[in-house]
Amino acid sequence: MTTDVLNVSLSLSPILKIPVGRLALDGNIAIFEYDGTFSTSGLGINPTFGAIGPGLVRPRDRGAFRGLHGVFADSLPDSWGQLLLERRLRQAGVALHGLTVLDRLAYVGRRGRGALVYEPSTDEATADREVNLDRLALEADEVLEGDENEVLRRLEELGGSSGGARPKVHVALDSAGRAFAGEGNLPPGFTNWIVKFHASADRFVDIGPLETAYAEAARRAGIDMPRTRLISSLRGPGYFATERFDRGADGRRFHVLSVAAMLDADWTVPSIDYDSLLSVVRSVTRDEQAVLQMFRRMVFNVLALNRDDHTKQHAFILDHEGRWRLSPAYDLTLSSGPGNEHYLAVNGRARSITRRDILAVAGEQLIDAPRANAVLDEVAAAVALLPSIARDFGVTRATLAETKRATEDQLSLLASFKTSGTQ
């Protein structure tokens, strides 16, 4: 197939779809033109795009997302979702080398993360039905092992827009853990969630309990988290599930934009540091509490050794009145990062980060020393509980030992420069 032009809209509810503009290609580079009526909506799709008006908008970094604007590249699957899409297209006889970024967006159609939708689309509606998570996890294993049978269609329907490397599905869950495919007419008591499965390449066999423990520790550290839960499994230690913050009640959808997409910056390589990230949060939200929240997340990532903290792991949500706010935190777990370093540096350091480094960033962001020290101590107290929290969720002895060793090392670095007054 060849897609020449895509119409882009914000689908905010089953009955409210707002035209945003049109996408086309100039050679291998995408060009975007706003719909003439979009400026009257009071909304935006990227606060760094500038004024909404006539004229063509081109990507600021043409190499970051294969010639596509970051805001639209956010809709595309990566890793697991990309694997599913490409396997299924090959199965259908589609030549992948001939696919453009617009073709890929057409396959996403209405199923992407957030509220952006693309037409004409070649996606297929997900059939509303109850599904078995253990069966889906087994089928995900089959796909990772190279099986290209009918399970591809089921998994691609449920997780084809997913980001991240681990197998996952987008389903609705109720309080008993029953899973339902479909986003539209959900049965009473069901809400939209992402459920992650274990993969053979995962560093930890008990990654589900471990990520659940990290989410609970982050919550105790004062970090804004979506609802999370550990779903029991007949196949292993259980599945981590997190409620989707891009979906609301009654079919509502919210536009979500990652920092990588907002800046048109390739997230696979370090491009900014935490000081710059905090400045972006202030500029976009105009909310000092949001800046302090991101500072708290920085401290947690350092102390809990979550080094997979690249710019796609931080995002903003546009509410239906046109205001941008910081999204809840997500994808928090024990991770080594590239070369055993953080993607985002703290005071110029990507490892062996001390209290002095954290307080230096606080000073640059005009966060006073007493408040910064209070955040440090609050987060440290929560991270110190991580091993016991993980034990309660059934994390194995070997993973517990590694978690304890990693967090104790970070907490000792925190204590290497202790101050309660000036910086």
N, C-alpha and C positions, 0 to 999 in steps of 0.2 A: 504494500500500500504506500501511497505518497500523500502526505497531508500538506497542502499549500498554505492554508490559512486556518487558524484556530480562533474561535470566539472564546473569550475568557470572562467568567462571571463569578460573583460571590454568591454562593447558595447558602443563605443564612437560616433558612427554614424550608419546610416542604412547600410553602406558598410564597416565599420571598426570595427571588433571584434577581440580583442587580448586575446589569451588564457593566463590565470593567473596560474591555477593549479587545483588540485583535493582535494576534501574534503571526508573524510570517518570517521567512528566511531571506536574507540577503547573502547569497552564497552559503557559507556555513555559519553565519552569524544571525542570531535572532534579532528581529526588530519588533518593537511594541508600539502601538498607538492607542491612546485612551479613547473610549467611547465618549461621544460628545455630551452625554447626559451624566457621566459618572461624577463630575465635580459637584453636582447638586445633591449627591447622596450624603455628603459630610464624612465620607469614609476615605480610606487610603489603603494601599497594599504594601507600601514600603515608605516609611517616614523619611528616608534619605534620598528618595527619587526627585525631590523638588516639587515645584508647583504642578498641579494637574492641569493640563491644557493641551492644545494642538501641538503636533510635531511628533517625530519619531524618537523613541527612547531605546538606546543601545546598551548592552552590558558594559559596565565600567572595566571589568577584567574579562576579556574574551576567552581566555584560556582556563578560567577557574571552573566553569561548568559546561564545557564543550560548546561554547558559543551561546549559551542560554543565560538569561538573567537569573540571578540567585533566587529571587522571589518565586519564579516558576520552577526552577530546579528543585526547590524544597518539596514540590509535589511528586517528584520522581522517586521511585524506590531505589535503595542502594543495598548492597551486600545480599542479604537473604531475599528481599523482595525482588531485586534485580535478577538473582539466580532463578527464581520462580518464573518471572516474566520471560526471560530469555530461553529457558528450557521449554516453556509451553509454546513459544513462537517457533522454535526449531521443530517441535513436534508437529506444528501446523504447516510446516514447510516454508516459513517466512525466512528470508535471507537477512540475518542480523546486520551484515555489513552495509546494507542499503537503508537501514532505519535512521531517520533523522531524529533530532530531539523533539520535533513537533509530532512525529509518529508515536514516539514513546509517551508523550503527554496525552495523545488521543487514546492510547490504551489505558491510561489512568482514568480518563473521563471524569466521572463523578466519585470515584472511589479513593481519591487522594486524601492525605491528611489535611486538616484545616477545612477551609470553606471554598477554596478556589476550585472551579470545575471547568472542563474544557469540552467544546463542541465544534464540529461533529466528533463523536467519540466512538471507539470500537470496543469499549468495555462491555462486560455482560453483567446484568443485575444478579446479585447474590440471592439465591432462593432462601426464603424464610423457612428455617427448620431447626430442630434441636440437633446438636452435634455432640459427639463424645470426644473429650479432650485427650484421653489416652489413645484413642484411635488416631487422632490428628497428629499427636506426638510421634507415634509409630510411623505414620505416613511421611512425616518430616524426615525421619531417619532414612526412609527408603529413598527419598529425593536426594539427600546428601550423599547417599551411596551410589547415585547415578541411575536410579530407577525412573523411567520416564513414561509412566502409565497414567491411568485416569486420576490418580491422586493429585497429579499436578494441577488439574483444573480446580479441584476442591480447595487446595491450599492457596492457589493463586487468587481465587475469589476472596478468601478470608485474610490473606496477608500479602497480597501482591503490591501494596503501596508501602510496605514496611521499610523502615530504615534499620540500621544495625546489623551485626553479623549473625546473631542468634535467631534460630527459627521462632516464629511467632505468628499468632492469629489475632484478628480483630473480631471479637464476639461480644454478645450481650450475656451478662451473668446475673443470676439472682442470688439471694443470701445463702442458698443451699449449695451453690457452686455449679448449678446446671448451666449449660452453655447453649446459646441460641444464635444461629447465623442470621445476619440481616441487621440493618440499622434503622429501618423505617418504622413499621408498626410493631413495636416491641410488646411482648406480653407484659401484663402487670407485674411489677416487682423486678423487672430487668433493666439494667443500665449498661452502657457501652464500656468495654474494657479491652486492654491488650494483655494477652497471655503469652509468656515466653517459655520455650521448651529448652531442654538441655541438648547440646550438640557434642559429638564425639571430640571435636577440637577444643571444647571449652577447657579452660585451665582447671576448673573445679567441677567435680561430678555433682556436687550439691549447690550449684550456682543459684537455684531457685530459693532455697532457704537463706543462702548468704545475702542475696539481693534484698530479700524481705527484711532481714536483720538490719541491713544498711539503711533501708527506708525508715525503719522504726527508730534507729539511732539518730538519723537526720531530723526526724520529727521532734525527738526529745531535745535536739540541739537548737530548736527554734526555727527550723527551715520549713518553708511552705511546701508541703508535699500533697499530691493527690492521694485518694484512698488507695491502699495497697492490701494485698492478702496473699497468703500461701495456700494454694489449692492442692489438696491431697491427690495422690496418684497411685495406681496399682503398679506402675512401672518404675518407681524410684522415689526420690526424696520430696517430690512435689514441684509445682509450677508457680513461679512468681507472676502475679497479676497486678496491673495498675489501671485505675480508672482513667478513661480518656478525658483530658481537659479541653480537647477540641470539639467535643460533642456535649450537648445539653439535653434537657428534657424536651419531649414533644418534637424530636427531630431537629432541634436547633444545632447549627454548626458555627464554629468560631474560626476566624482567620488567625493562623499561627505562623510566625516568621522567625526562623533561627537567626542568630547573630551572623553566622556565615553567609546566609542568603541576603541579609540586610546590607552587609558590607561588600557583597560580591567577592568573598574571600574563600579560597580553597581551604576547607577545613582539615584536609589530610596532612597539612604541614603547619607548624607553628607560624602564626601570622600576626597576632597581637598578644599582649600580656594582660594580666589581671587589672593593672592600673588603667589600661585603655578600655577594658571591658566595663569597669565601673563608670568610666566617663560616658560610654555609650548608654548605659542604663540611665544615668542622670539626664542625658540629652533627650532620650526617647520618652521616658516616663515623666520627667520633671518632678520626681518624687524622691525626696531624700530617704524615706523609709525603704524604698526599693533599692537604693544604693547600699544602705546598711544591710538589707537582706542579701544582696549579692556578695558583700564583704563577708557575711556569715557563711555563705556557701563556699567562698574561697577558703576560709579557715577550715571548714569541714573537709573539703577535698584534700587539703594538705595533711591534716591530722589523721584522716581515715585512709590515706594513700589511695585516693581515687584520682589517678593520673590520666585517665581517659576523659579529660575535661576540655576538649577542643570546642571550637566555636559553634559546632552544630549541636552541642549539648546544652546550650543556653538559648532561650527563646522569649519572644514577646507575644502577647495575645491582644488582638483588636476587639474591643467590645462593640456592641451594636450601636453605640452612640458615637463611635469614632475615636475613643480614647485607647491608647496603648498602655498595657501594664505588663509587668514581668510575669512570665509563666511560672507555674510550680516547677520545682526541681525534678529531674528524672535521670535515669541511667546512672545511679550511684552504686558503686561496688568496689571491691578491692581490685585494683588494676595497675599494671606496671608502667604503662605508657610507652611512647617511642624511646628506645634507648634507656629505659628506666627513668624517664623524666616526665614532668608535666608538659602538656601541650602549651599551657599558659604559664609564663614565668611570673614569679613574685619577687619584685625588687631586683630583677635581672637574674634570678636563680630559678632553675627548673628542677632542682633536687637539693637535698640537705637544707631545706628552708627553715629558718629560725624565727623566733619571736621578733627579733630585730627587723627581719625582712618584712614580716606581716605588718608591724607597726609603721614601717617606712611607707608602705602603700596607704595605710590609714592616714598618715600625715599628708600625703600628696592629695588625698581625697577630702581633706579637711574634716576627717572623723576624729574627734578629740581623743586624747590618750585614755582617760578613764573609761569612756564608752568602748573603745577598741579593746582595751584590756578585759573589760567585762564580757564582751563577745568571745574573746579568746578563751577565757576561763569557763564560760558556759558550754562552749562547743567541746572543749577538752574533757569536761565532766561527762558529756554524753558519749564521746568516743571511747573513754575509758570503760564504759559499760558495754561496748560492742561485743567482746567475747562472751559475756554472760547472756546478752540478748540473742546472739547467734546460737548459743547452746540451747536456749529455750525453743528456737525454731528448728532444732534438729540438725544443725550443721555438724559434720563429721569431726572427729578428734584431730585429724591431720589438718583440715581447713581451719579449725579453731586455733591450732598452734601457730599457723602461718599468720592468721589475722591478729592474734595477740602479739606476736613478734613485730609485725609491721607497725601496728598502732603504738606499741610501747616505744619503738624507735622514734616515731614522729613526736610523741609526747615528750620524750627526753630532749629533743631539739627545741621544742617549745619552751622548756624550762631553762634552756641554756642562756637566755637573756630575760630575766624577770624584772619587770618594773610595774609600778602601779601609779606612777605620776607622769613625768614628762617623757618625751621620746628622745 
